[in-house]
Amino acid sequence: MEIDRQAIMQTFLVESEEHLREMEEALIALENRPDDQETLDTIFRVAHTVKGGASCLGFETLTGFAHVLEDLLVRLCRRDFPVTGRIITLLLQSVDALAQMVPEAIGGNEELTPAHAALLSQLRAQVSSVAVEQAEEISLLTAQSVETARPINQSGVNRTGTLRVEIEKLDRMLNLTGEMAVARERIRQMLERAGRGPGEQILEAHREEDRLYTELQELVMKVRMVPVGPTFRQFIRTVRDLAISHGKNARLTIEGADVEVDTSVIELLKDPLTHMIRNALDHGIETPDVRRAAGKNPQGQLTLSAHHEAGNIVIQISDDGCGFNRERIIERAVERGLACDADRMTDSEVYRLVFEAGFSTAETVTDLSGRGVGMDVVRRNIESLRGTVEIDSRKGLGATISIRLPLTLAIIDGFSVGVADETFVIPLDSVLECLELPGEERRHPDTCGVINLRGEALPYVRLRRLFDLPGRAGARENIVVVQHGTDRVGLVVEELHGENQTVIKPLSKLFRNLPGISGSAILGDGRVALVLDVPTLLRKVTTQSIA
């Protein structure tokens, strides 16, 4: 039988990434529970598995490095020396080295870098305090027991009932269901125009096909769902290392690791989460001495949690630090002209200033923060995912940042409207209500304005003027009231087409930065509709109405 070595190496790469991630998490857990023998055994098993895979593929340098690491772990298992922060750091550095060496070896480069060679020397020095021969003997015996205990699946069948699927294939499946949705809508329109008789029977058959398609579409969406746990757990190491490097002590707790979200959403969440965790460590978590003086545990606590709520996923980053400095935020906002009547601002309005571009309350610039770059990027990234971000803070007790996102980015429930000869789609979860534009407002065809909506001022914008569409509005205009967070605006349109399921297509690079547009969709008649970016439009309208 011909062996596909390239496929085997790709499998080794993927599995090594998973094993090393598991080892990293176990090492951090061991640092908090140094007497946990089960965790220590897990760490040894993972290291042995990586070494075995490298040996089978003939990667001698990689195998040698892993073997020395394995010797050190044997000594830990024998309790020849205690588990200390220094040892954990050395082992974590070894995990990082293996994560770099595996793809290098697969690419044909097995030469140790100077940094990796120096790390290998440190590992050998740690091992050399006890006879190496004895350590190797124990390593062999332990490895044999591990191999004996592990069930062998000679048939190659995955016993967990799961199968790795390339993201490209899932994306293609999703695109196909989107194209089917467009074709279905076109057939439905044609059948409805056909009237009674044979057309009515065909329409009934189409409805049955529609039910089956919907079931298929839901299944495809479920296939794309992945748990947030693996992504969340990557930050455990980040919190540990950053805290140590800045003279602090902090640990990260994960809640809701089994909550699932579309794979495209979780990939785009990594950068915003990184920014917020770094800010929590820099601005929120105090040094151990300050925490003791305040009657707190010297070790700071960060919590990263996820749960489903009303068709959305809510992700929260909480810390038990000092909280956001409301007075300092207002002071900086006044200096920059971002707040005029600060005394009347609610906490929510004050904390929202943190997301303004270039805003920072840091007195000095560090490698964590202070340059005014980061939180505005967080807001833009979250809003690009059709999400919202809010801050809740208690002085001296900590803060919580809540992110609310749709479960999937590919398909949304939309509300179609007509302006001139164009059709726009508004995400349905942003739509509050629709009403006719008052007659006195139609006599002032300006781009923006304000109306009285049941005793409250509602700013509005005409999409025809905003997008510079030709022609004049008809005799009737309607306002679609949309909301993002706590803010509301009205979008003036000419026709209300109603609700429909919309498959969002990304814009080409040429049109990607169009303000107020987040994507496109294919209509049932084959025309293209633009999907509105509600948060951007809301900020634009609010700014213009204030001006």
Secondary structure, DSSP 4 states (H G I P E B T S, - for coil): ----HHHHHHHHHHHHHHHHHHHHHHHHHHHH-TT-HHHHHHHHHHHHHHHHHHHHTT-HHHHHHHHHHHHHHHHHHTTSS---HHHHHHHHHHHHHHHHHHHHHHTT--PPPHHHHHHHHHHHHHHTTS-HHHHHHHHHHHHHHHHHHSPP-TT---TTS-----HHHHHHHHHHHHHHHHHHHHHHHHHHHH-STHHHHHHHHHHHHHHHHHHHHHHHHHHTEEESHHHHHHHHHHHHHHHHHTT--EEEEEE-TT-EEEHHHHHHHHHHHHHHHHHIIIIISPPHHHHHHTT--SSEEEEEEEEEETTEEEEEEEE-SS---HHHHHHHHHHTTS-S-GGG--HHHHHHGGGSTT----SS--SSS-SS-SHHHHHHHHHHTT-EEEEEEETTTEEEEEEEEES-SSEEEEEEEEETTEEEEEEGGGEEEEEEPPHHHHTS--SEEEEEETTEEEEEEEHHHHTT-SS---S--EEEEEEETTEEEEEEESEEEEEEEEE-BPPPGGGTT-TTEEEEEE-TTS-EEEEE-HHHHHHHHHHHHH-
